[in-house]
Structures are given as structure tokens and as C-alpha cells.
């Protein structure tokens, strides 16, 4: 375990940064709207830009993993995240913010899949979902930092200075990742290095994309984490401001509670596939609870603040089943296609994260009554989860001992 500690700590560090970048818009959304003169639609696109960029580069990231390893890929891309963070700090309008978040998205494109790629080599298959759940849960320290701490920073030294500080932290993490992380455990044989031809690259991608059982996993992955992060990372802050009038620190406190609930949910889901001997049951159970909570937020006209916070917090707990889908997707591919395989699975998640926040922006801007607009947005997200689950029902069930 001691040999894995530097790996785990630095995987947590890079994913913490990615989590902070992806959800930071939510708590400071009113300040961004004021300082950059944003519309709801532009705010939604700023939330989605990060994930469009993630989606766009997943295929090359997978090939870079297989060819150069996760260590060099993550280190190199992290310096793009630094450039994007500085650009956010200097942003003057919506174009700057959207462009800067896209650059940060490319910079973080390898972070989460490096966890799957490296943990699948450093941990036994039966322990993979649990290892992923611990890293992904700890990575949500970044989500927590983007709640009350970011709100406090924005209120004291300004959100621009906060992003300059974040750029400096990203540099430090990138350097440490390069120095201390290794792509394989000690003594594990490395594959013979060779350059693939264009034909071999295309054949490898086709082999991944035609893998049996991939379609239902992608369908569920499109909606699962994206639905949760659309609420937590983009629209929960504006909802609490527009409907309940909460200030920055108050919004941060609620988002902090939601982030903690997500962490607890990830930890709870981690061992569930081993306990139930079924990944499908775990995922479908999470969908059922998540849909019920979103339906309550959609059906209740301006519920009391305490009830709204309880529903949002419970939703973040029950919608944290994405790591189970990630482990299920990784099990579909042989080690030689691990990089392209996990990034292909991640493409579905990235596309969902790109589409859903922007779509909610159109809904919210299109309705004059803010409270009704948010209720319709919650209902739309619930319908998306039901649609993803209806396709996922066709998947073959699996336990930790067998591929899905």
C-alpha cells in the first residue's frame, strides 16, 4: 500500500483541481453575471464549454495514454489548465469566460481518466470500483473548496485573484505529478514501445467502439454524472439566488452540504457492486432515487428553503453512482486498449456535461418566471435519467468478477 500512496495522493490532487474548475461557476454565478454582463444562456454555455472541450479531446487523450502513458499526458495538459485559469482571472466578457473555460477543459481532459487508467493497473479487478470510489470521493475536496471557501475568497479578495492563486497551485501539482507518479507498479512489465500506424490507430478505435455491451453503458453514462453536476456545478447556485435570495456565503454553505453528500454517496456506492454482486442493480437503484428527488423539486411550487436544501442534498448523495458505471465500462476492454477504452466511456459523460448545463440555460432564460423555469429544468433532468436508464436496462448484468 505504501508504494501506492504517492500515486493516490497525486491522483486525488489532479482530480480535486478538475472538480474545482468544473463547479466553480455555480457559487459565484451572480458575481460573474454582474461583472461580465452575462445572460442565463451565456452562463449555461460557460458551464458547458469546459465539458465540450473535454469531449473533443478524449480520443487523442486515450491514444496518448496508450502511447506515452498517463504521467506525461496529465503533466503536459495541466499547463493548459494554468493558462486557462489565468485567462479566467483576466476575463472581460462572456467570450473570454467561455473561451478560458474551454482551455481549462482541455487542460483537465486527462485527469479523471488517468485515475481509471492507473488504478486498473495498480489494483486488482475486484478492488477497482472501491479504489475509484475512494479517489473520486476525495477528489470532491475540490468541489467543497469551490463552495463556501470560494464564496469567501470572492467576497474578500475577489474571484479574479482566486483564480490566479489556483493557477499557481495547478503548476505545483503538475510538477509533482511528473516527478512522483509512475504508469505501472514496480516490477510490472511494460509493453514494447512502438509507433502505431494510422491504420492500426483506426482499427483500435473501431475495436473499442464496436465492443459488445458498450452502447447501454454509454447511454447511462451520458446522463448519470452530468445530471448531478448540472445541478451542483452550474444551476444550484443561481436557483438558490433567484428563488430564495441567498447571498454568496449562504449559497456556498448549501453547495458545501451538497458536495459533502456527493462524497458520502460515492463512498457508499463504491462497495455496493461487491455486496449485491450486481452493477446493474446498483445503478438502477441510484437512478430511481435520483428521479424521485428531481420530480419532487419539479412538482413542489417554491418549497420551504429547508426542504429545498434537503432535496438538493439528498439528490447529490443518490446520484453519485457514476463510479460504478466507470468500473463497468473499464471491464469491457483489454489492457492494450485501456486508454482508448476508458476515454471512449468518458466521452459519453463529457458530452452529457456539455449538453445538459447549456440546455438548462435555454430553459431558464426562456421563461419569465424564474421559479417555474427551474422546476421545468428539474423535470427535464429527471426525464433524461429515465431515458438513459431505459437503454441501460438492455445491458448485461455484471458483478466485480466478470465484465458487463
C-alpha positions as CSV (number, residue, x, y, z in Angstrom):
1,X,0.0,0.0,0.0
2,X,2.9,2.4,0.8
3,X,4.1,2.2,-2.8
4,X,0.6,3.3,-4.0
5,X,0.4,6.3,-1.6
6,X,2.1,8.9,-3.8
7,X,0.0,7.7,-6.8
8,X,-3.2,8.0,-4.9
9,X,-2.4,11.4,-3.4
10,X,-1.5,12.9,-6.7
11,X,-4.5,11.4,-8.5
12,X,-6.6,13.0,-5.8
13,X,-4.8,16.3,-6.3
14,X,-5.3,16.5,-10.1
15,X,-8.9,15.4,-9.8
16,X,-9.5,18.0,-7.0
17,X,-8.3,20.7,-9.3
18,X,-10.6,19.4,-12.1
19,X,-13.6,19.3,-9.7
20,X,-12.9,22.9,-8.6
21,X,-12.6,24.2,-12.1
22,X,-15.8,22.4,-13.3
23,X,-18.1,23.5,-10.4
24,X,-16.6,26.9,-9.6
25,X,-19.2,28.8,-11.7
26,X,-22.1,27.8,-9.5
27,X,-21.3,29.7,-6.3
28,X,-20.0,32.8,-8.0
29,X,-22.6,32.8,-10.8
30,X,-24.3,36.1,-9.7
31,X,-20.9,37.8,-9.4
32,X,-19.8,36.5,-12.9
33,X,-23.2,37.7,-14.3
34,X,-22.7,41.1,-12.8
35,X,-19.0,41.6,-13.6
36,X,-19.1,40.1,-17.1
37,X,-22.7,41.1,-18.0
38,X,-23.8,37.6,-18.7
39,X,-27.2,36.3,-19.7
40,X,-28.5,33.0,-18.4
41,X,-27.8,31.4,-21.8
42,X,-24.2,32.6,-21.7
43,X,-23.8,31.4,-18.1
44,X,-25.1,28.0,-19.3
45,X,-22.6,27.9,-22.1
46,X,-19.8,28.9,-19.8
47,X,-20.7,25.9,-17.7
48,X,-20.8,23.6,-20.8
49,X,-17.6,25.0,-22.5
50,X,-15.4,23.1,-20.1
51,X,-17.1,19.8,-21.0
52,X,-17.3,20.4,-24.7
53,X,-13.5,20.7,-24.6
54,X,-13.2,17.5,-22.5
55,X,-15.4,15.7,-25.0
56,X,-13.5,17.0,-28.1
57,X,-10.1,15.7,-26.9
58,X,-11.0,12.3,-25.3
59,X,-10.0,10.3,-28.4
60,X,-6.5,11.8,-28.6
61,X,-6.1,11.6,-24.8
62,X,-6.8,7.9,-25.0
63,X,-4.2,7.4,-27.7
64,X,-1.7,9.5,-25.7
65,X,-2.3,7.3,-22.7
66,X,-1.6,4.1,-24.7
67,X,1.4,5.6,-26.4
68,X,3.0,8.0,-23.8
69,X,1.4,7.0,-20.5
70,X,-0.8,8.9,-18.1
71,X,2.1,10.6,-16.3
72,X,3.4,12.6,-19.3
73,X,-0.1,13.2,-20.7
74,X,-1.5,14.6,-17.4
75,X,1.6,16.7,-16.7
76,X,1.6,18.3,-20.2
77,X,-2.1,19.1,-20.3
78,X,-2.1,20.6,-16.8
79,X,-0.1,23.6,-18.0
80,X,-3.0,24.4,-20.4
81,X,-5.3,24.5,-17.3
82,X,-2.8,27.0,-15.8
83,X,-3.2,29.2,-18.9
84,X,-7.0,28.9,-18.8
85,X,-7.1,29.8,-15.1
86,X,-5.1,33.0,-15.8
87,X,-7.4,33.8,-18.7
88,X,-10.5,33.5,-16.4
89,X,-8.9,35.8,-14.0
90,X,-8.4,38.4,-16.8
91,X,-11.8,37.8,-18.5
92,X,-13.7,40.9,-19.6
93,X,-16.9,39.4,-21.2
94,X,-18.7,36.2,-22.0
95,X,-16.4,35.3,-24.9
96,X,-13.4,35.4,-22.6
97,X,-15.1,33.3,-19.9
98,X,-16.3,30.7,-22.3
99,X,-13.0,30.5,-24.2
100,X,-11.0,30.3,-21.0
101,X,-13.2,27.5,-19.6
102,X,-12.7,25.6,-22.8
103,X,-8.9,25.9,-22.4
104,X,-9.2,24.7,-18.8
105,X,-11.3,21.8,-20.0
106,X,-8.6,20.6,-22.4
107,X,-6.1,21.0,-19.5
108,X,-8.2,18.8,-17.3
109,X,-9.1,16.3,-20.0
110,X,-6.8,13.5,-18.8
111,X,-7.4,14.0,-15.0
112,X,-10.3,11.6,-14.2
113,X,-9.5,9.0,-16.8
114,X,-5.9,8.9,-15.5
115,X,-7.5,7.6,-12.3
116,X,-9.2,4.7,-14.1
117,X,-6.2,4.0,-16.3
118,X,-3.7,3.9,-13.5
119,X,-5.8,2.3,-10.8
120,X,-6.8,-0.5,-13.2
121,X,-3.0,-1.3,-13.4
122,X,-2.2,-0.8,-9.7
123,X,-5.3,-2.6,-8.2
124,X,-6.9,-6.0,-8.7
125,X,-10.1,-6.0,-10.8
126,X,-12.2,-6.9,-7.7
127,X,-10.9,-3.9,-5.9
128,X,-11.2,-1.4,-8.7
129,X,-14.6,0.1,-8.0
130,X,-13.7,0.6,-4.4
131,X,-10.4,2.2,-5.3
132,X,-12.1,4.5,-7.7
133,X,-14.7,5.4,-5.2
134,X,-12.1,6.5,-2.7
135,X,-10.2,8.6,-5.1
136,X,-13.3,10.2,-6.7
137,X,-14.7,10.8,-3.2
138,X,-11.5,12.5,-2.0
139,X,-11.4,14.5,-5.3
140,X,-14.5,16.2,-4.1
141,X,-12.4,18.2,-1.7
142,X,-12.2,20.4,-4.9
143,X,-16.0,20.6,-5.0
144,X,-16.1,21.7,-1.4
145,X,-13.3,24.3,-2.0
146,X,-15.5,25.7,-4.8
147,X,-18.4,26.2,-2.3
148,X,-18.0,28.3,0.9
149,X,-14.2,28.9,0.5
150,X,-14.6,30.3,-3.0
151,X,-17.5,32.4,-1.9
152,X,-15.4,33.8,0.9
153,X,-12.5,34.4,-1.4
154,X,-14.8,36.2,-3.9
155,X,-16.1,38.4,-1.1
156,X,-12.7,39.3,0.3
157,X,-10.0,39.4,-2.4
158,X,-12.2,38.9,-5.5
159,X,-12.8,35.9,-7.7
160,X,-10.2,37.0,-10.1
161,X,-7.4,36.8,-7.5
162,X,-8.8,33.4,-6.5
163,X,-8.2,32.0,-10.0
164,X,-4.7,33.5,-10.1
165,X,-3.9,31.6,-6.9
166,X,-5.5,28.4,-8.4
167,X,-3.2,28.7,-11.4
168,X,-0.2,28.7,-9.1
169,X,-1.5,25.6,-7.3
170,X,-2.0,23.8,-10.6
171,X,1.6,24.4,-11.6
172,X,2.8,22.8,-8.3
173,X,0.5,19.7,-8.7
174,X,1.7,19.2,-12.3
175,X,5.3,19.3,-11.4
176,X,4.7,16.8,-8.5
177,X,2.7,14.5,-10.8
178,X,5.6,14.3,-13.2
179,X,8.2,13.6,-10.5
180,X,6.4,11.1,-8.4
181,X,3.8,9.2,-10.5
182,X,4.6,6.0,-12.4
183,X,2.5,4.4,-15.1
184,X,2.9,0.9,-13.8
185,X,3.6,-0.7,-10.4
186,X,7.2,-1.7,-9.6
187,X,8.2,-4.9,-11.4
188,X,5.2,-4.8,-13.8
189,X,6.4,-5.5,-17.4
190,X,5.9,-2.5,-19.8
191,X,4.7,-3.3,-23.3
192,X,7.2,-3.0,-26.1
193,X,7.3,0.6,-27.3
194,X,6.3,1.1,-30.9
195,X,4.5,3.6,-33.0
196,X,1.2,2.6,-34.4
197,X,0.4,3.3,-38.0
198,X,-2.7,5.3,-38.9
199,X,-4.4,2.1,-39.9
200,X,-3.7,0.5,-36.6
201,X,-5.0,3.5,-34.7
202,X,-8.2,3.4,-36.7
203,X,-8.5,-0.4,-36.2
204,X,-8.0,0.1,-32.4
205,X,-10.7,2.7,-32.2
206,X,-13.1,0.6,-34.2
207,X,-12.4,-2.3,-31.9
208,X,-13.3,-0.1,-28.9
209,X,-16.4,1.4,-30.5
210,X,-17.8,-1.9,-31.6
211,X,-17.3,-3.6,-28.3
212,X,-20.3,-5.7,-27.3
213,X,-22.3,-4.1,-24.4
214,X,-20.8,-0.6,-24.8
215,X,-23.9,1.1,-26.1
216,X,-26.1,0.8,-22.9
217,X,-23.2,1.8,-20.7
218,X,-22.6,4.9,-22.8
219,X,-26.3,5.8,-22.7
220,X,-26.5,5.7,-18.9
221,X,-23.1,7.4,-18.6
222,X,-24.4,10.3,-20.7
223,X,-27.0,11.3,-18.1
224,X,-25.7,10.0,-14.8
225,X,-22.9,12.2,-13.5
226,X,-23.9,15.0,-15.9
227,X,-27.3,15.4,-14.3
228,X,-25.8,15.6,-10.8
229,X,-23.1,18.1,-11.9
230,X,-25.6,20.2,-13.9
231,X,-27.4,20.8,-10.6
232,X,-24.4,21.0,-8.2
233,X,-21.9,22.6,-10.5
234,X,-23.9,25.1,-12.6
235,X,-27.5,25.8,-11.6
236,X,-28.0,25.1,-7.8
237,X,-26.3,28.4,-7.0
238,X,-28.4,30.5,-9.4
239,X,-31.5,28.6,-8.2
240,X,-30.8,29.5,-4.6
241,X,-30.1,33.1,-5.5
242,X,-33.1,33.7,-7.9
243,X,-35.7,31.8,-6.0
244,X,-34.6,32.2,-2.3
245,X,-32.4,35.3,-2.5
246,X,-29.4,33.7,-0.8
247,X,-26.1,35.6,-0.8
248,X,-22.7,34.2,-1.8
249,X,-21.7,32.7,1.5
250,X,-25.2,31.3,2.1
251,X,-25.2,29.7,-1.3
252,X,-21.7,28.4,-0.6
253,X,-22.8,26.7,2.6
254,X,-25.6,24.9,0.7
255,X,-23.3,23.8,-2.0
256,X,-20.8,22.7,0.6
257,X,-23.5,20.4,2.1
258,X,-24.3,19.1,-1.4
259,X,-20.7,18.4,-2.0
260,X,-20.3,16.5,1.2
261,X,-23.4,14.5,0.3
262,X,-21.8,13.6,-3.0
263,X,-18.7,12.4,-1.3
264,X,-20.7,10.2,1.1
265,X,-22.7,8.9,-1.8
266,X,-19.6,7.9,-3.8
267,X,-18.2,6.1,-0.8
268,X,-21.5,4.3,-0.2
269,X,-21.7,3.2,-3.8
270,X,-18.1,2.0,-4.0
271,X,-18.5,-1.4,-2.3
272,X,-22.2,-1.9,-3.3
273,X,-21.4,-3.9,-6.5
274,X,-19.5,-6.4,-4.4
275,X,-22.2,-6.6,-1.8
276,X,-25.1,-7.0,-4.3
277,X,-22.9,-8.9,-6.8
278,X,-24.5,-6.7,-9.5
279,X,-23.6,-3.4,-11.0
280,X,-26.9,-3.1,-12.8
281,X,-28.9,-3.2,-9.6
282,X,-26.7,-0.5,-8.0
283,X,-27.1,1.8,-11.0
284,X,-30.8,1.4,-11.4
285,X,-31.4,1.9,-7.7
286,X,-29.5,5.2,-7.9
287,X,-31.5,6.3,-10.9
288,X,-34.8,5.6,-9.1
289,X,-33.9,7.6,-6.0
290,X,-32.5,10.5,-8.1
291,X,-35.5,10.7,-10.4
292,X,-37.8,10.8,-7.4
293,X,-35.9,13.7,-5.8
294,X,-35.8,15.7,-9.0
295,X,-39.5,15.0,-9.5
296,X,-40.2,16.4,-6.0
297,X,-38.2,19.6,-6.8
298,X,-40.1,19.9,-10.1
299,X,-43.6,19.3,-8.6
300,X,-43.4,21.4,-5.4
301,X,-44.1,25.1,-6.0
302,X,-41.4,27.0,-4.2
303,X,-40.9,24.6,-1.3
304,X,-39.6,25.9,2.0
305,X,-35.9,26.6,1.9
306,X,-35.1,23.8,4.4
307,X,-37.0,21.3,2.3
308,X,-35.4,22.5,-1.0
309,X,-31.9,22.2,0.6
310,X,-32.7,18.7,1.9
311,X,-33.9,17.6,-1.5
312,X,-30.9,19.0,-3.3
313,X,-28.5,17.5,-0.8
314,X,-30.2,14.0,-0.9
315,X,-30.1,14.2,-4.7
316,X,-26.3,14.7,-4.7
317,X,-26.0,11.6,-2.5
318,X,-28.1,9.3,-4.5
319,X,-26.9,10.5,-7.9
320,X,-23.3,9.6,-7.1
321,X,-23.4,6.2,-8.8
322,X,-21.2,7.2,-11.7
323,X,-18.1,5.4,-10.5
324,X,-20.0,2.1,-10.8
325,X,-20.6,2.8,-14.5
326,X,-17.0,3.8,-15.0
327,X,-15.8,0.5,-13.5
328,X,-18.3,-1.4,-15.6
329,X,-17.1,0.3,-18.7
330,X,-13.4,-0.3,-17.9
331,X,-14.1,-4.1,-17.6
332,X,-15.2,-4.2,-21.2
333,X,-11.7,-3.6,-22.7
334,X,-8.4,-5.5,-22.7
335,X,-5.3,-3.8,-21.2
336,X,-3.8,-2.9,-24.6
337,X,-6.9,-0.8,-25.3
338,X,-7.3,0.6,-21.8
339,X,-6.6,4.2,-22.6
340,X,-8.9,4.4,-25.6
341,X,-11.5,2.3,-23.8
342,X,-11.8,4.4,-20.7
343,X,-11.7,7.7,-22.6
344,X,-14.4,6.4,-25.0
345,X,-16.6,5.7,-22.0
346,X,-15.7,9.2,-20.6
347,X,-16.8,10.8,-23.9
348,X,-20.4,9.9,-23.1
349,X,-20.1,11.6,-19.8
350,X,-18.3,14.7,-21.3
351,X,-21.0,15.0,-24.0
352,X,-23.7,14.9,-21.3
353,X,-21.9,17.5,-19.3
354,X,-21.6,19.7,-22.4
355,X,-25.2,19.4,-23.4
356,X,-27.2,19.4,-20.1
357,X,-25.9,22.7,-18.5
358,X,-26.4,24.7,-21.7
359,X,-29.8,23.2,-22.3
360,X,-30.9,24.2,-18.8
361,X,-29.7,27.8,-19.6
362,X,-32.0,27.9,-22.6
363,X,-34.9,26.7,-20.5
364,X,-34.3,29.1,-17.6
365,X,-33.8,32.1,-19.9
366,X,-36.8,31.2,-22.0
367,X,-39.3,31.5,-19.1
368,X,-40.0,34.8,-17.4
369,X,-40.9,33.3,-14.0
370,X,-37.6,32.1,-12.6
371,X,-39.2,29.6,-10.1
372,X,-41.3,27.9,-12.8
373,X,-38.2,27.8,-15.1
374,X,-36.2,25.9,-12.5
375,X,-39.0,23.5,-11.9
376,X,-39.2,22.7,-15.6
377,X,-35.4,22.3,-15.6
378,X,-35.5,19.8,-12.8
379,X,-38.3,17.9,-14.6
380,X,-36.2,17.8,-17.8
381,X,-33.2,16.4,-15.9
382,X,-35.4,13.7,-14.4
383,X,-36.7,12.7,-17.8
384,X,-33.2,12.4,-19.1
385,X,-32.3,10.0,-16.4
386,X,-35.3,7.9,-17.2
387,X,-34.3,7.9,-20.9
388,X,-30.8,6.8,-20.1
389,X,-32.0,4.0,-17.8
390,X,-34.4,2.7,-20.4
391,X,-31.5,2.0,-22.7
392,X,-29.3,0.8,-19.8
393,X,-31.9,-1.9,-19.0
394,X,-30.7,-3.8,-22.1
395,X,-27.2,-4.1,-20.7
396,X,-25.9,-7.4,-19.4
397,X,-25.7,-7.5,-15.7
398,X,-22.3,-8.0,-14.0
399,X,-20.5,-8.4,-10.7
400,X,-17.0,-7.4,-9.9
401,X,-15.8,-10.8,-11.1
402,X,-17.0,-10.5,-14.7
403,X,-17.2,-8.0,-17.4
404,X,-20.5,-6.3,-18.1
